[in-house]
Amino acid sequence: MKNSLTSTITLLIASASPAMKNSLTSTITLLIASASPAFAANGSSSAGIGIITILFLGFFGLIVATQVLPGLFLFFTGTKSLFGKRNNEIASKR
């Protein structure tokens, strides 16, 4: 893999014009110099979840719980108006 990358870069630089060679060389040099390995957590920490996480999840649960009743009320009111008796039918029976 490394040999094919090196040969591709060499071919790219060799086929370019002199002004472009300087630009490609400096660009490739900067890209290679600025490349760094990715640092990620290895997952071996067994500390569990913290208090901030619990508070965040609790707050999110509180928001969901307080929106359930208005949502259900709106749903049942909408279905009642769609499938219930029409207002004209109710008014004509009075």
Disulfide bonds with the S-S distance in Angstrom:
none
